[in-house]
Amino acid sequence: MANEVVLLDLKVSPFAARVRIALEEKGIEYKSKVEDLSNKSSTLLKMNPVHQQIPVLIHNGRPICESMIIVQYIDEVWSHKPSLLPSDPYRRAHARFWADYIDKKIYPIGRNLWASKGELKESSKKDLIQCFKILEEELGDKLYFGDESFGYIDLALVPFYSFFYTFETLGNWSMAAEFPKLVEWGERCLQKETVSKSLSDQKEVYEVVLQIKQKLGVE
């Protein structure tokens, strides 16, 4: 019980994937408890009564919520392992800025792309393409967003690599053609075992999204 770590989890969630990657990067042993969001467990409701959403990290009985807050907590508590955030204050602020950008843009706009139709779907497609353009410009010719090594920004974005097939299929564009550097970056990240074992297959994510579309009555 001295260092019990439990993750309230969901396989296809990009937010839960962030936490899984962070735990793997730090070499932390943990227990994954997969949640059914259509029938939320009493543990989830107790540990995250405000949002009632995953992921939730339970460390020695105490909950930490919201994916990037959890990642920062992991980085601070297990500080004897290589840091996920840069040590330099400016670079650390820079990394947090881009993680915040990803949080505010990619999932909300991406969800509009698959959960809507007509003008909203088309405007969401344009907005998402613009977001990826901005992110690819930020990546530039670097191996990772943190330059030579996998870091905080990469961890924030790479779970959405699992959604690339969904975005391009439902949006009718090619990620590889439009954003080759981002696709190469995603493939590079997948070469890390900590990432590959934490992400869902792109086709699996697509099937889940199709099920969501069906429930929403969006064709």
C-alpha positions as CSV (number, residue, x, y, z in Angstrom):
1,M,0.0,0.0,0.0
2,A,3.0,2.3,0.3
3,N,2.8,3.2,-3.4
4,E,-0.5,1.9,-4.9
5,V,-1.3,3.4,-8.3
6,V,-4.6,2.7,-10.0
7,L,-5.8,4.2,-13.3
8,L,-9.5,4.5,-14.1
9,D,-9.1,3.9,-17.7
10,L,-10.7,3.5,-21.2
11,K,-8.8,2.0,-24.0
12,V,-9.7,4.2,-26.9
13,S,-9.6,7.5,-24.9
14,P,-6.8,9.7,-26.0
15,F,-6.8,11.4,-22.6
16,A,-6.4,8.1,-20.8
17,A,-3.6,7.2,-23.3
18,R,-1.7,10.2,-22.2
19,V,-1.6,8.9,-18.6
20,R,-0.7,5.4,-19.7
21,I,2.3,6.8,-21.7
22,A,3.4,8.9,-18.8
23,L,3.3,6.0,-16.4
24,E,5.2,3.8,-18.9
25,E,7.8,6.5,-19.5
26,K,8.4,6.7,-15.7
27,G,8.4,2.9,-15.3
28,I,5.6,3.0,-12.8
29,E,3.7,-0.2,-12.0
30,Y,-0.1,0.5,-11.9
31,K,-3.4,-1.3,-12.1
32,S,-5.8,-0.3,-14.9
33,K,-9.5,-0.4,-14.2
34,V,-11.4,0.0,-17.4
35,E,-14.6,2.0,-17.1
36,D,-17.9,1.7,-18.9
37,L,-19.0,5.3,-19.3
38,S,-22.6,4.2,-20.0
39,N,-22.6,2.6,-16.6
40,K,-20.1,4.5,-14.5
41,S,-18.7,2.7,-11.5
42,S,-19.2,3.9,-7.9
43,T,-15.4,4.3,-7.8
44,L,-15.4,6.8,-10.7
45,L,-18.3,8.7,-9.2
46,K,-16.6,8.9,-5.9
47,M,-13.1,9.8,-7.2
48,N,-14.2,12.3,-9.8
49,P,-17.6,13.7,-8.6
50,V,-17.3,16.9,-10.5
51,H,-16.7,15.7,-14.1
52,Q,-17.4,12.0,-13.6
53,Q,-15.0,11.3,-16.4
54,I,-11.8,9.3,-17.0
55,P,-8.9,9.3,-16.7
56,V,-8.5,9.4,-12.9
57,L,-5.2,8.4,-11.3
58,I,-5.7,7.1,-7.8
59,H,-2.4,7.3,-5.9
60,N,-2.5,5.7,-2.4
61,G,-6.2,6.3,-2.3
62,R,-6.1,9.9,-3.4
63,P,-7.6,10.9,-6.8
64,I,-6.0,13.2,-9.4
65,C,-8.2,14.2,-12.4
66,E,-7.7,15.7,-15.9
67,S,-5.1,14.1,-18.1
68,M,-2.4,16.8,-18.4
69,I,-2.7,17.6,-14.7
70,I,-2.2,13.9,-14.0
71,V,0.9,13.9,-16.3
72,Q,2.4,16.8,-14.4
73,Y,1.6,15.1,-11.1
74,I,3.4,11.9,-12.3
75,D,6.4,14.0,-13.4
76,E,6.7,15.8,-10.1
77,V,6.1,12.8,-7.8
78,W,8.4,10.4,-9.7
79,S,11.0,13.1,-10.2
80,H,13.9,10.7,-9.9
81,K,13.1,9.4,-13.4
82,P,13.8,11.5,-16.6
83,S,11.5,14.5,-16.6
84,L,8.6,14.8,-19.1
85,L,8.7,18.6,-18.9
86,P,11.8,20.7,-19.7
87,S,13.8,22.0,-16.8
88,D,14.1,25.5,-18.3
89,P,11.2,27.7,-17.1
90,Y,10.6,29.3,-20.6
91,R,10.7,25.9,-22.4
92,R,8.4,24.5,-19.7
93,A,5.9,27.3,-20.3
94,H,6.2,26.8,-24.0
95,A,5.4,23.1,-23.7
96,R,2.4,23.9,-21.5
97,F,1.1,26.4,-24.1
98,W,1.1,23.8,-26.9
99,A,-0.4,21.1,-24.7
100,D,-3.2,23.6,-23.9
101,Y,-3.6,24.4,-27.6
102,I,-4.0,20.7,-28.3
103,D,-6.6,20.3,-25.5
104,K,-8.6,23.2,-26.7
105,K,-8.5,22.5,-30.4
106,I,-7.9,18.9,-31.6
107,Y,-10.5,16.9,-29.7
108,P,-13.4,19.5,-29.7
109,I,-13.0,20.2,-33.4
110,G,-12.4,16.6,-34.2
111,R,-15.5,15.5,-32.4
112,N,-17.5,18.1,-34.3
113,L,-16.2,16.6,-37.5
114,W,-17.6,13.2,-36.8
115,A,-20.7,14.2,-34.7
116,S,-22.1,16.7,-37.2
117,K,-23.0,17.1,-40.8
118,G,-23.5,19.9,-43.4
119,E,-22.0,23.3,-42.7
120,L,-20.8,22.5,-39.2
121,K,-18.9,19.4,-40.5
122,E,-17.3,21.4,-43.3
123,S,-16.3,24.2,-41.0
124,S,-14.9,21.7,-38.5
125,K,-12.9,20.1,-41.3
126,K,-11.3,23.4,-42.3
127,D,-10.6,24.3,-38.6
128,L,-9.0,20.9,-38.0
129,I,-6.8,21.1,-41.1
130,Q,-5.7,24.6,-39.9
131,C,-4.8,23.2,-36.5
132,F,-2.7,20.5,-38.0
133,K,-1.0,23.0,-40.2
134,I,-0.1,25.1,-37.2
135,L,1.2,22.0,-35.3
136,E,3.3,20.9,-38.3
137,E,4.8,24.3,-38.5
138,E,5.7,24.2,-34.8
139,L,7.2,20.7,-35.3
140,G,9.3,21.9,-38.3
141,D,12.3,19.7,-39.0
142,K,12.7,18.5,-35.4
143,L,12.4,14.8,-34.5
144,Y,10.0,15.6,-31.7
145,F,8.2,18.7,-30.5
146,G,10.7,18.8,-27.6
147,D,13.5,18.7,-30.2
148,E,15.7,15.6,-30.0
149,S,13.7,13.6,-27.4
150,F,10.1,12.6,-26.7
151,G,8.5,15.0,-24.2
152,Y,5.5,16.8,-22.8
153,I,4.1,18.2,-26.1
154,D,4.6,14.8,-27.9
155,L,2.8,13.0,-25.1
156,A,-0.1,15.5,-25.3
157,L,-0.6,15.1,-29.0
158,V,0.4,11.5,-29.9
159,P,-2.7,9.8,-28.6
160,F,-4.6,11.7,-31.4
161,Y,-2.3,9.9,-33.9
162,S,-4.8,7.0,-33.3
163,F,-7.5,9.3,-34.7
164,F,-5.7,10.3,-37.9
165,Y,-7.4,7.6,-39.9
166,T,-10.8,8.7,-38.5
167,F,-10.1,12.3,-39.3
168,E,-9.0,11.7,-42.9
169,T,-11.7,9.2,-43.7
170,L,-14.6,11.2,-42.4
171,G,-13.1,14.5,-43.5
172,N,-12.1,13.1,-47.0
173,W,-8.5,14.2,-47.0
174,S,-5.1,12.4,-46.7
175,M,-3.0,13.1,-43.5
176,A,0.1,11.7,-45.3
177,A,-0.4,14.0,-48.3
178,E,-1.4,17.1,-46.3
179,F,0.9,16.7,-43.2
180,P,3.7,14.3,-44.0
181,K,5.9,15.6,-41.2
182,L,3.2,15.0,-38.6
183,V,2.6,11.5,-39.9
184,E,6.4,10.7,-39.8
185,W,6.5,12.1,-36.3
186,G,3.6,9.9,-35.2
187,E,5.3,6.8,-36.8
188,R,8.5,7.8,-35.0
189,C,6.7,8.1,-31.6
190,L,5.2,4.6,-32.2
191,Q,8.7,3.1,-32.3
192,K,8.8,3.8,-28.6
193,E,7.4,0.8,-26.7
194,T,6.0,3.2,-24.1
195,V,3.8,4.7,-26.8
196,S,3.0,1.7,-29.0
197,K,1.7,-0.3,-26.0
198,S,-0.4,2.6,-24.8
199,L,-2.2,3.6,-28.0
200,S,-5.3,2.1,-29.7
201,D,-5.2,0.9,-33.3
202,Q,-6.4,3.5,-35.8
203,K,-9.0,1.2,-37.3
204,E,-10.3,0.2,-33.9
205,V,-10.8,3.9,-33.0
206,Y,-12.6,4.4,-36.3
207,E,-15.0,1.6,-35.5
208,V,-15.8,3.1,-32.1
209,V,-16.4,6.5,-33.7
210,L,-18.8,4.9,-36.2
211,Q,-20.7,3.5,-33.3
212,I,-20.9,6.9,-31.7
213,K,-22.1,8.4,-35.0
214,Q,-24.9,5.8,-35.2
215,K,-26.0,6.5,-31.6
216,L,-26.1,10.2,-32.4
217,G,-28.1,9.6,-35.6
218,V,-25.4,11.2,-37.7
219,E,-24.7,9.5,-41.1
